[in-house]
Amino acid sequence: MKVLLFAGLKDSMERESIDVDVLNQSVGQIKQFLIEQYPSSTGLIERSHVAVDQNYVGNDFRFEMEPKEIAIILPVSGG
């Protein structure tokens, strides 16, 4: 499954997306996998939110079937 990356995470990992096997995995497990693959992006990954089919989900969310879209998004602050 293609996982979309945005903002500083996209820049840090030098890619717009990454392929990850998500079935029967939790969001927390996927984040841990990304940390292991991209240790220099650990802080960004840990602070990121995950949206599944345009709905935010928590780290305990488990993928029982493959969604249409997964995005990892850094928190946004405005002024």
Secondary structure, DSSP 4 states (H G I P E B T S, - for coil): -EEEE-HHHHHHHTSSEEE---TT-BHHHHHHHHHHH-GGGHHHHHH-EEEETTEEE-TT-B-SS--S-EEEE------
